[in-house]
Amino acid sequence: MLLELSGVSKRFGARLAVDRLDLAVAAGGCFGLLGPNGAGKTTTLRMIYGVTRPTAGTVRVFGLDVTRAARAVRARIGVTLQESVLIDAISPVDNLRVFGRYHLLREPELSRRIEELLDFLELRSHADVPVKALSGGFRRRLAVALSLMNRPELLVLDEPTTGLDPAVRLALWSRVRALQARGATVLLTTHYMDEAQRLCDRVAIVAGGRIVADGAPDALIRAHLAAEAVELDCTPQEEAALADGLRPRARLRVGGRAILYVEDAGALVAELRHRNPGAHRPFVVRPTNLEDVFLALTGTSLEAA
Amino acid sequence: MSVSARHALAVWRRNATMYRRTWWLNILPNFFEPVFYLLSIGVGVGAYVTRMDGMSYVAFLAPGLVCVAAMNGASFEVTYNIYVRLTFEKAYDAMLTTPIEPDDVLAGEVLWAVTRAAIYGGCFFVVIAAAGLAPLPRALLALPLVPLAGLLFAAIGIAFSLHIPTIDLFSFYFTLFLTPLFLFADVFFPLKERLSPRWLWVAEALPLLHPVRLARAAFRGTATPILLWDVAYTVGVSALLLVWARRGVRRRLTS
């Protein structure tokens, strides 16, 4: 196992941020830690790169105990933090140079890797402009480039695309996939379920410091809900009638909106049309996603039918 | 955990990179400040003082001011600048995603503060020597004191910075600690002639007193046993505070 957490807890005073977490991640692929803000994701990451010490349990990375061998572990890990750690006053190239020295890189290797990363993350257009003049997307790409200076075997991304516009998110996702193709393992946290679904081949849903579900996105959807979701505005009584007649695998209610989960929405759609000829009650049929699983497992009322 | 010299040097180089970009802006005041002091206090006020300790007042002033320059150079670095790197630039959070450990951060920052003290105090020395106020070559013995005074004030300042809750307290550090030291620690007048002997031992607690006494001895070319106490104080207090700072750095950077 590339990464192994067993019985890991972290307490900050009275608050238990991480609660007896068990997790094993094999090399290769992309693993996602999903959860709302405050679920313990960042604390878990910090324990993985050895900056936060677990109150109980052990964290092993590359087979090494992180609390004993933090230096050796971090030499092989790249971490992109949520907040910017870029030096605003200097250029991307100089930022990369400073960061490369933290890894004890020297010339000519230092310059070689900088050149490589300028291309890989498409930073060349503004390579010599002070960072403070750059856009959010460019800054985030540079932040990822910094964490690749040591050619990490494991790349840790904490909320990599928060606050970025869609085009920039897509571009960043493509880079993450390219890294995986080169053999790096990626571990990311996100509260964007679409991001997790697109990038990760395995996800763990974290709530209140615990893992509430763990598996491939599709498998989680199949295990907890069903392939398709039908959303419509209706009263609980109307919903009950529909559920009674059509027996969806699961139901979820968010305010005045009901979501019914079925393997094949065809029958449900036909029934809805049949019951309201001409009334055209608007409804949405869509594939079930991780957002639904997340809601089902952590949030609002879900009744298994 | 232990210090890795190469990683500490990487921390040092980050600061050096930032400093070098504007080195001529940074270094210029270091030359002007001593000139102003020597002109105003040394030559201006000094005109009303016939002899001081067997020399002109401006010559009496010179060695103390070299130490003050070192004190200021180190102090700025380990207060405002460290606070900015810690809180706003998240520099240490970035370093701790790499093989750099908290001990390396502390070592690198102290080394950098000592470097700044050496630059600041070194410039001062050059001006003083050019003005003929440093009896060469024996005054050169005072040069190693510049980084030593820098180390002492780096240790004091860093221990303070790591244990205060808000940046506002730095103004206290400067006006209620460094300024009184500057004014009362033997730089402008010999403390032992103005203070009743009963209280002289209290004055021995003032950190700046010791480098100043050492520098003055070097300029004068006289050695007395008390200088051993001055060296011991400077090294000892630095070491003690750095041990305390080490705990502070770990507490601030890791959890």
Interface residues (C-beta under 8 A of the other chain):
Chain A: F12 R46 Y49 V51 T52 R53 A70 R71 A72 R74 A75 I77 G78 V79 L81 E83 S84 V85 I87 D88 A89 I90 D94 R97 V98 F99 R101 Y102 H103 L104 L146 S147 N150
Chain B: S4 R6 H7 A10 R13 R14 T17 M18 R21 E89 K90 A91 D93 A94 M95 L96 T97 T98 P99 I100 E101 L253 T254 S255
